[in-house]
Amino acid sequence: MSSTTSLKLDPETKERLQKLASARHRSPHWIMREAVQQYVEREEKREQFRQSALAAWSHYQATGMHLNADEADAWLAKLEAGEDAPPPECHD
């Protein structure tokens, strides 16, 4: 089920949208709906990443558990070389 939402565009953007819709053999409505859907999906992923980073930072502050860059790089190099290496143990 869908509902209607109004969107005000400046004349230049509206004209650009109409030209793009015509070139793509789509309606301006379809292009706007697609653009909003892609934007929302991208921003939801960005927010999930941000929340994950905040949780990791909070965990680090509480426990002090971490890997240093050299440890992480060495593990990633093994993975890149095709080794099935387990991640290194975190330490404080």
Secondary structure, 3 states (H helix, E strand, C coil): CCCCCCCCCCHHHHHHHHHHHHHHCCCHHHHHHHHHHHHHHHHHHHHHHHHHHHHHHHHHHHHCCECCHHHHHHHHHHHHCCCCCCCCCCEC
